[in-house]
Amino acid sequence: MGSRIIHSIIGNKIAKALSIEYKTVFLLGCIAPDAVFHTKKKTYRIS
C-alpha cells in the first residue's frame, strides 16, 4: 500500500495535468484514505 507522501505526489501531478481548480480539496481526497489506522484486533474477525 502506498504512503501518504506517494499519494500526495501522484495527486499533485494529476492535479497539474488536469488543471484541477480546487487543488487543495483534491489533494485532501488523495490522502484521506491513508488517515485511517486500524489495529489487527479490531479489523480481524474473532471466531
N, CA, C and O atoms as a Tripos MOL2 file, in Angstrom:
@<TRIPOS>MOLECULE
protein
  188   187    47     0     0
PROTEIN
NO_CHARGES

@<TRIPOS>ATOM
      1 N           0.8490   -1.1770    0.0000 N.3       1 MET1
      2 CA          0.0000    0.0000    0.0000 C.3       1 MET1
      3 C           0.8910    1.2360    0.0000 C.2       1 MET1
      4 O           1.8960    1.2930    0.7080 O.2       1 MET1
      5 N           0.5060    2.2250   -0.8070 N.am      2 GLY2
      6 CA          1.2760    3.4620   -0.8980 C.3       2 GLY2
      7 C           1.1690    4.2990    0.3710 C.2       2 GLY2
      8 O           0.2550    4.1260    1.1770 O.2       2 GLY2
      9 N           2.1100    5.1940    0.5230 N.am      3 SER3
     10 CA          2.1010    6.0570    1.6990 C.3       3 SER3
     11 C           1.4200    7.3870    1.3840 C.2       3 SER3
     12 O           1.1060    7.6860    0.2320 O.2       3 SER3
     13 N           1.2010    8.1710    2.4260 N.am      4 ARG4
     14 CA          0.5990    9.4980    2.2390 C.3       4 ARG4
     15 C           1.4390   10.3540    1.3020 C.2       4 ARG4
     16 O           0.9020   11.0920    0.4750 O.2       4 ARG4
     17 N           2.7530   10.2550    1.4350 N.am      5 ILE5
     18 CA          3.6370   11.0810    0.6140 C.3       5 ILE5
     19 C           3.5150   10.7120   -0.8600 C.2       5 ILE5
     20 O           3.3980   11.5910   -1.7140 O.2       5 ILE5
     21 N           3.5420    9.4160   -1.1620 N.am      6 ILE6
     22 CA          3.4080    8.9660   -2.5500 C.3       6 ILE6
     23 C           2.0540    9.3910   -3.1110 C.2       6 ILE6
     24 O           1.9750    9.8780   -4.2390 O.2       6 ILE6
     25 N           0.9960    9.2100   -2.3360 N.am      7 HIS7
     26 CA         -0.3360    9.5930   -2.8080 C.3       7 HIS7
     27 C          -0.4320   11.1000   -3.0460 C.2       7 HIS7
     28 O          -1.0910   11.5280   -3.9930 O.2       7 HIS7
     29 N           0.2040   11.8990   -2.2170 N.am      8 SER8
     30 CA          0.1550   13.3490   -2.4170 C.3       8 SER8
     31 C           0.9860   13.7730   -3.6310 C.2       8 SER8
     32 O           0.6010   14.6960   -4.3470 O.2       8 SER8
     33 N           2.1150   13.1110   -3.8670 N.am      9 ILE9
     34 CA          2.9330   13.4200   -5.0480 C.3       9 ILE9
     35 C           2.1730   13.0830   -6.3250 C.2       9 ILE9
     36 O           2.1190   13.8910   -7.2520 O.2       9 ILE9
     37 N           1.5900   11.8960   -6.3720 N.am     10 ILE10
     38 CA          0.8240   11.4840   -7.5530 C.3      10 ILE10
     39 C          -0.3940   12.3880   -7.7330 C.2      10 ILE10
     40 O          -0.7030   12.8000   -8.8520 O.2      10 ILE10
     41 N          -1.0810   12.6950   -6.6420 N.am     11 GLY11
     42 CA         -2.2370   13.5880   -6.7070 C.3      11 GLY11
     43 C          -1.8710   14.9660   -7.2280 C.2      11 GLY11
     44 O          -2.6160   15.5650   -8.0040 O.2      11 GLY11
     45 N          -0.7180   15.4670   -6.7990 N.am     12 ASN12
     46 CA         -0.2520   16.7700   -7.2600 C.3      12 ASN12
     47 C           0.0120   16.7510   -8.7630 C.2      12 ASN12
     48 O          -0.3460   17.6950   -9.4670 O.2      12 ASN12
     49 N           0.6350   15.6850   -9.2550 N.am     13 LYS13
     50 CA          0.9020   15.5620  -10.6970 C.3      13 LYS13
     51 C          -0.3980   15.4760  -11.4940 C.2      13 LYS13
     52 O          -0.5170   16.0790  -12.5600 O.2      13 LYS13
     53 N          -1.3640   14.7340  -10.9800 N.am     14 ILE14
     54 CA         -2.6660   14.6210  -11.6560 C.3      14 ILE14
     55 C          -3.3780   15.9700  -11.6650 C.2      14 ILE14
     56 O          -3.9500   16.3710  -12.6790 O.2      14 ILE14
     57 N          -3.3410   16.6720  -10.5230 N.am     15 ALA15
     58 CA         -3.9990   17.9790  -10.4270 C.3      15 ALA15
     59 C          -3.4080   18.9710  -11.4290 C.2      15 ALA15
     60 O          -4.1380   19.7470  -12.0450 O.2      15 ALA15
     61 N          -2.0910   18.9420  -11.5870 N.am     16 LYS16
     62 CA         -1.4490   19.8330  -12.5610 C.3      16 LYS16
     63 C          -1.8140   19.4380  -13.9850 C.2      16 LYS16
     64 O          -2.1290   20.2970  -14.8080 O.2      16 LYS16
     65 N          -1.7740   18.1400  -14.2790 N.am     17 ALA17
     66 CA         -2.0550   17.6610  -15.6390 C.3      17 ALA17
     67 C          -3.4920   17.9530  -16.0640 C.2      17 ALA17
     68 O          -3.7510   18.2480  -17.2300 O.2      17 ALA17
     69 N          -4.4200   17.8710  -15.1170 N.am     18 LEU18
     70 CA         -5.8340   18.0750  -15.4370 C.3      18 LEU18
     71 C          -6.3200   19.4930  -15.1330 C.2      18 LEU18
     72 O          -7.4950   19.8060  -15.3260 O.2      18 LEU18
     73 N          -5.4160   20.3420  -14.6600 N.am     19 SER19
     74 CA         -5.7560   21.7300  -14.2880 C.3      19 SER19
     75 C          -6.9640   21.7740  -13.3530 C.2      19 SER19
     76 O          -7.9390   22.4820  -13.6040 O.2      19 SER19
     77 N          -6.8770   21.0080  -12.2830 N.am     20 ILE20
     78 CA         -7.9710   20.9370  -11.3130 C.3      20 ILE20
     79 C          -8.0700   22.2630  -10.5570 C.2      20 ILE20
     80 O          -7.0800   22.7580  -10.0160 O.2      20 ILE20
     81 N          -9.2700   22.8260  -10.5280 N.am     21 GLU21
     82 CA         -9.4900   24.1430   -9.9280 C.3      21 GLU21
     83 C          -9.3310   24.1140   -8.4040 C.2      21 GLU21
     84 O          -8.6680   24.9810   -7.8350 O.2      21 GLU21
     85 N          -9.9240   23.1370   -7.7520 N.am     22 TYR22
     86 CA         -9.8730   23.0360   -6.2910 C.3      22 TYR22
     87 C          -8.8050   22.0240   -5.8910 C.2      22 TYR22
     88 O          -9.1110   20.9270   -5.4250 O.2      22 TYR22
     89 N          -7.5590   22.4140   -6.0790 N.am     23 LYS23
     90 CA         -6.4190   21.5150   -5.8710 C.3      23 LYS23
     91 C          -6.3110   21.0480   -4.4150 C.2      23 LYS23
     92 O          -6.0280   19.8770   -4.1610 O.2      23 LYS23
     93 N          -6.5320   21.9470   -3.4700 N.am     24 THR24
     94 CA         -6.4090   21.5840   -2.0550 C.3      24 THR24
     95 C          -7.3930   20.4870   -1.6740 C.2      24 THR24
     96 O          -7.0280   19.5260   -0.9960 O.2      24 THR24
     97 N          -8.6180   20.6280   -2.1050 N.am     25 VAL25
     98 CA         -9.6510   19.6330   -1.8060 C.3      25 VAL25
     99 C          -9.3190   18.3070   -2.4910 C.2      25 VAL25
    100 O          -9.4890   17.2370   -1.9080 O.2      25 VAL25
    101 N          -8.8480   18.3910   -3.7250 N.am     26 PHE26
    102 CA         -8.4720   17.1870   -4.4630 C.3      26 PHE26
    103 C          -7.3480   16.4430   -3.7440 C.2      26 PHE26
    104 O          -7.4160   15.2250   -3.5780 O.2      26 PHE26
    105 N          -6.3160   17.1730   -3.3150 N.am     27 LEU27
    106 CA         -5.1870   16.5410   -2.6260 C.3      27 LEU27
    107 C          -5.6100   15.9520   -1.2830 C.2      27 LEU27
    108 O          -5.1050   14.9070   -0.8740 O.2      27 LEU27
    109 N          -6.5230   16.6130   -0.6080 N.am     28 LEU28
    110 CA         -7.0480   16.0620    0.6430 C.3      28 LEU28
    111 C          -7.7280   14.7210    0.3810 C.2      28 LEU28
    112 O          -7.5680   13.7750    1.1520 O.2      28 LEU28
    113 N          -8.4800   14.6470   -0.7000 N.am     29 GLY29
    114 CA         -9.1270   13.3940   -1.0740 C.3      29 GLY29
    115 C          -8.1360   12.3060   -1.4430 C.2      29 GLY29
    116 O          -8.4150   11.1200   -1.2700 O.2      29 GLY29
    117 N          -6.9760   12.7080   -1.9510 N.am     30 CYS30
    118 CA         -5.9400   11.7280   -2.3190 C.3      30 CYS30
    119 C          -5.3250   11.0620   -1.0910 C.2      30 CYS30
    120 O          -4.9780    9.8820   -1.1260 O.2      30 CYS30
    121 N          -5.1910   11.8260   -0.0080 N.am     31 ILE31
    122 CA         -4.5310   11.2720    1.1770 C.3      31 ILE31
    123 C          -5.5010   10.8530    2.2790 C.2      31 ILE31
    124 O          -5.0830   10.2280    3.2530 O.2      31 ILE31
    125 N          -6.7780   11.1830    2.1460 N.am     32 ALA32
    126 CA         -7.7620   10.8660    3.1880 C.3      32 ALA32
    127 C          -7.8170    9.3770    3.5430 C.2      32 ALA32
    128 O          -7.8870    9.0530    4.7280 O.2      32 ALA32
    129 N          -7.7890    8.4580    2.5740 N.am     33 PRO33
    130 CA         -7.8380    7.0400    2.9430 C.3      33 PRO33
    131 C          -6.6430    6.5900    3.7890 C.2      33 PRO33
    132 O          -6.7360    5.6130    4.5300 O.2      33 PRO33
    133 N          -5.5210    7.3060    3.6740 N.am     34 ASP34
    134 CA         -4.3310    6.9530    4.4510 C.3      34 ASP34
    135 C          -4.4170    7.4330    5.8960 C.2      34 ASP34
    136 O          -3.5730    7.0670    6.7140 O.2      34 ASP34
    137 N          -5.4080    8.2350    6.2220 N.am     35 ALA35
    138 CA         -5.5180    8.8090    7.5600 C.3      35 ALA35
    139 C          -6.1640    7.8540    8.5610 C.2      35 ALA35
    140 O          -6.2430    8.1740    9.7470 O.2      35 ALA35
    141 N          -6.6180    6.7080    8.1150 N.am     36 VAL36
    142 CA         -7.2990    5.7480    8.9840 C.3      36 VAL36
    143 C          -6.3120    4.6810    9.4320 C.2      36 VAL36
    144 O          -5.6280    4.0670    8.6140 O.2      36 VAL36
    145 N          -6.2510    4.4750   10.7220 N.am     37 PHE37
    146 CA         -5.3840    3.4380   11.2660 C.3      37 PHE37
    147 C          -6.2450    2.3690   11.9160 C.2      37 PHE37
    148 O          -7.1580    2.6740   12.6830 O.2      37 PHE37
    149 N          -5.9530    1.1340   11.6070 N.am     38 HIS38
    150 CA         -6.6820    0.0210   12.1880 C.3      38 HIS38
    151 C          -5.7130   -0.8690   12.9510 C.2      38 HIS38
    152 O          -4.5670   -1.0620   12.5450 O.2      38 HIS38
    153 N          -6.1900   -1.3950   14.0420 N.am     39 THR39
    154 CA         -5.3900   -2.3840   14.7440 C.3      39 THR39
    155 C          -5.8760   -3.7580   14.3300 C.2      39 THR39
    156 O          -7.0520   -3.9370   14.0100 O.2      39 THR39
    157 N          -4.9990   -4.7040   14.3340 N.am     40 LYS40
    158 CA         -5.3550   -6.0540   13.9160 C.3      40 LYS40
    159 C          -6.4930   -6.5940   14.7780 C.2      40 LYS40
    160 O          -7.3570   -7.3250   14.2950 O.2      40 LYS40
    161 N          -6.4830   -6.2300   16.0440 N.am     41 LYS41
    162 CA         -7.5010   -6.7050   16.9700 C.3      41 LYS41
    163 C          -8.9080   -6.2740   16.5340 C.2      41 LYS41
    164 O          -9.8630   -7.0360   16.6800 O.2      41 LYS41
    165 N          -9.0340   -5.0660   16.0050 N.am     42 LYS42
    166 CA        -10.3410   -4.5500   15.6190 C.3      42 LYS42
    167 C         -10.7450   -4.9370   14.1990 C.2      42 LYS42
    168 O         -11.9380   -5.0120   13.9040 O.2      42 LYS42
    169 N          -9.7800   -5.1830   13.3150 N.am     43 THR43
    170 CA        -10.1140   -5.4150   11.9150 C.3      43 THR43
    171 C         -10.2660   -6.8830   11.5560 C.2      43 THR43
    172 O         -10.8820   -7.2060   10.5410 O.2      43 THR43
    173 N          -9.7290   -7.7620   12.3510 N.am     44 TYR44
    174 CA         -9.8450   -9.1850   12.0630 C.3      44 TYR44
    175 C         -10.9930   -9.7830   12.8580 C.2      44 TYR44
    176 O         -11.1880   -9.4730   14.0330 O.2      44 TYR44
    177 N         -11.7400  -10.6370   12.1980 N.am     45 ARG45
    178 CA        -12.8780  -11.2690   12.8570 C.3      45 ARG45
    179 C         -12.3780  -12.3270   13.8380 C.2      45 ARG45
    180 O         -11.5590  -13.1810   13.4970 O.2      45 ARG45
    181 N         -12.8790  -12.2470   15.0330 N.am     46 ILE46
    182 CA        -12.5130  -13.2240   16.0630 C.3      46 ILE46
    183 C         -13.6180  -14.2590   16.1390 C.2      46 ILE46
    184 O         -14.7730  -13.9280   16.4050 O.2      46 ILE46
    185 N         -13.2620  -15.5040   15.9060 N.am     47 SER47
    186 CA        -14.2640  -16.5800   15.9320 C.3      47 SER47
    187 C         -14.2970  -17.2480   17.2770 C.2      47 SER47
    188 O         -15.0790  -18.1750   17.4860 O.2      47 SER47
@<TRIPOS>BOND
     1     1     2 1
     2     2     3 1
     3     3     4 2
     4     3     5 am
     5     5     6 1
     6     6     7 1
     7     7     8 2
     8     7     9 am
     9     9    10 1
    10    10    11 1
    11    11    12 2
    12    11    13 am
    13    13    14 1
    14    14    15 1
    15    15    16 2
    16    15    17 am
    17    17    18 1
    18    18    19 1
    19    19    20 2
    20    19    21 am
    21    21    22 1
    22    22    23 1
    23    23    24 2
    24    23    25 am
    25    25    26 1
    26    26    27 1
    27    27    28 2
    28    27    29 am
    29    29    30 1
    30    30    31 1
    31    31    32 2
    32    31    33 am
    33    33    34 1
    34    34    35 1
    35    35    36 2
    36    35    37 am
    37    37    38 1
    38    38    39 1
    39    39    40 2
    40    39    41 am
    41    41    42 1
    42    42    43 1
    43    43    44 2
    44    43    45 am
    45    45    46 1
    46    46    47 1
    47    47    48 2
    48    47    49 am
    49    49    50 1
    50    50    51 1
    51    51    52 2
    52    51    53 am
    53    53    54 1
    54    54    55 1
    55    55    56 2
    56    55    57 am
    57    57    58 1
    58    58    59 1
    59    59    60 2
    60    59    61 am
    61    61    62 1
    62    62    63 1
    63    63    64 2
    64    63    65 am
    65    65    66 1
    66    66    67 1
    67    67    68 2
    68    67    69 am
    69    69    70 1
    70    70    71 1
    71    71    72 2
    72    71    73 am
    73    73    74 1
    74    74    75 1
    75    75    76 2
    76    75    77 am
    77    77    78 1
    78    78    79 1
    79    79    80 2
    80    79    81 am
    81    81    82 1
    82    82    83 1
    83    83    84 2
    84    83    85 am
    85    85    86 1
    86    86    87 1
    87    87    88 2
    88    87    89 am
    89    89    90 1
    90    90    91 1
    91    91    92 2
    92    91    93 am
    93    93    94 1
    94    94    95 1
    95    95    96 2
    96    95    97 am
    97    97    98 1
    98    98    99 1
    99    99   100 2
   100    99   101 am
   101   101   102 1
   102   102   103 1
   103   103   104 2
   104   103   105 am
   105   105   106 1
   106   106   107 1
   107   107   108 2
   108   107   109 am
   109   109   110 1
   110   110   111 1
   111   111   112 2
   112   111   113 am
   113   113   114 1
   114   114   115 1
   115   115   116 2
   116   115   117 am
   117   117   118 1
   118   118   119 1
   119   119   120 2
   120   119   121 am
   121   121   122 1
   122   122   123 1
   123   123   124 2
   124   123   125 am
   125   125   126 1
   126   126   127 1
   127   127   128 2
   128   127   129 am
   129   129   130 1
   130   130   131 1
   131   131   132 2
   132   131   133 am
   133   133   134 1
   134   134   135 1
   135   135   136 2
   136   135   137 am
   137   137   138 1
   138   138   139 1
   139   139   140 2
   140   139   141 am
   141   141   142 1
   142   142   143 1
   143   143   144 2
   144   143   145 am
   145   145   146 1
   146   146   147 1
   147   147   148 2
   148   147   149 am
   149   149   150 1
   150   150   151 1
   151   151   152 2
   152   151   153 am
   153   153   154 1
   154   154   155 1
   155   155   156 2
   156   155   157 am
   157   157   158 1
   158   158   159 1
   159   159   160 2
   160   159   161 am
   161   161   162 1
   162   162   163 1
   163   163   164 2
   164   163   165 am
   165   165   166 1
   166   166   167 1
   167   167   168 2
   168   167   169 am
   169   169   170 1
   170   170   171 1
   171   171   172 2
   172   171   173 am
   173   173   174 1
   174   174   175 1
   175   175   176 2
   176   175   177 am
   177   177   178 1
   178   178   179 1
   179   179   180 2
   180   179   181 am
   181   181   182 1
   182   182   183 1
   183   183   184 2
   184   183   185 am
   185   185   186 1
   186   186   187 1
   187   187   188 2
@<TRIPOS>SUBSTRUCTURE
     1 MET1         2 RESIDUE 1 A MET
     2 GLY2         6 RESIDUE 1 A GLY
     3 SER3        10 RESIDUE 1 A SER
     4 ARG4        14 RESIDUE 1 A ARG
     5 ILE5        18 RESIDUE 1 A ILE
     6 ILE6        22 RESIDUE 1 A ILE
     7 HIS7        26 RESIDUE 1 A HIS
     8 SER8        30 RESIDUE 1 A SER
     9 ILE9        34 RESIDUE 1 A ILE
    10 ILE10       38 RESIDUE 1 A ILE
    11 GLY11       42 RESIDUE 1 A GLY
    12 ASN12       46 RESIDUE 1 A ASN
    13 LYS13       50 RESIDUE 1 A LYS
    14 ILE14       54 RESIDUE 1 A ILE
    15 ALA15       58 RESIDUE 1 A ALA
    16 LYS16       62 RESIDUE 1 A LYS
    17 ALA17       66 RESIDUE 1 A ALA
    18 LEU18       70 RESIDUE 1 A LEU
    19 SER19       74 RESIDUE 1 A SER
    20 ILE20       78 RESIDUE 1 A ILE
    21 GLU21       82 RESIDUE 1 A GLU
    22 TYR22       86 RESIDUE 1 A TYR
    23 LYS23       90 RESIDUE 1 A LYS
    24 THR24       94 RESIDUE 1 A THR
    25 VAL25       98 RESIDUE 1 A VAL
    26 PHE26      102 RESIDUE 1 A PHE
    27 LEU27      106 RESIDUE 1 A LEU
    28 LEU28      110 RESIDUE 1 A LEU
    29 GLY29      114 RESIDUE 1 A GLY
    30 CYS30      118 RESIDUE 1 A CYS
    31 ILE31      122 RESIDUE 1 A ILE
    32 ALA32      126 RESIDUE 1 A ALA
    33 PRO33      130 RESIDUE 1 A PRO
    34 ASP34      134 RESIDUE 1 A ASP
    35 ALA35      138 RESIDUE 1 A ALA
    36 VAL36      142 RESIDUE 1 A VAL
    37 PHE37      146 RESIDUE 1 A PHE
    38 HIS38      150 RESIDUE 1 A HIS
    39 THR39      154 RESIDUE 1 A THR
    40 LYS40      158 RESIDUE 1 A LYS
    41 LYS41      162 RESIDUE 1 A LYS
    42 LYS42      166 RESIDUE 1 A LYS
    43 THR43      170 RESIDUE 1 A THR
    44 TYR44      174 RESIDUE 1 A TYR
    45 ARG45      178 RESIDUE 1 A ARG
    46 ILE46      182 RESIDUE 1 A ILE
    47 SER47      186 RESIDUE 1 A SER
